[in-house]
Amino acid sequence: MFLVRLEQFEPLIDATSLLAQVAKDADVKFTPLMLMIIVSNRSPQFVATLQLSRRLFTNFSVDHNKSSKVSLQPFHDAMLDGGSHDVPPLHHELALSPPQAENLGQVEYGNFFTVTSRELRRIIKELPLFHQDTVSVTVTGSQVKFSIQSKEIILTKEVMKEKLKRNSK
């Protein structure tokens, strides 16, 4: 059994909107410690994992690991409906399927970069995206670059570490 409740939907809505541009479906994994949304794409090869710690939720009760595949657009729409009204909670049923681990070959985990939800939200809002625009994400050992044809935003590990320290205080 699992029950999760989230008061501030906006960062998750923004993130799932961006993930829905990359993939139609996502694997959603609930563990007693966190919720993960994982999307992948074969060409160009891309894997993104959104990890949400249990402390970000108003209520988070997961008694065992649970994984399912979910269509991102209905998931995103359900959050929009549930997060945009000052009425009692809305309940949505989503079609869940068994997760499908896609074989992407050898994934290089050598370059790892953490971006806070606040920072990701800022980036999404700052990039002037139009229909069919592609966001290129380049990760190195010290920085991540989000770019479109007309603009790029670069985050360095040093700057992100400082922001994480300030936010944790």
Buried (B, 14 or more C-beta within 10 A) or exposed (E): EBEBEBEEBEBBBBBBBBBBBBBEBBBBBBBEEBBBBBBBBEEEEBBBEBBBEBEBBEEBEBEEEBBBBBBBEBBBBBBBEBBEEEEEEEEEEEEEEEBEEBEEEEEEEEEEBEBBBEBBBBBBEEBEBEEEEEBEBEBEEEBBBBBBEEEEBEBBBEEBEEBEEEEEE
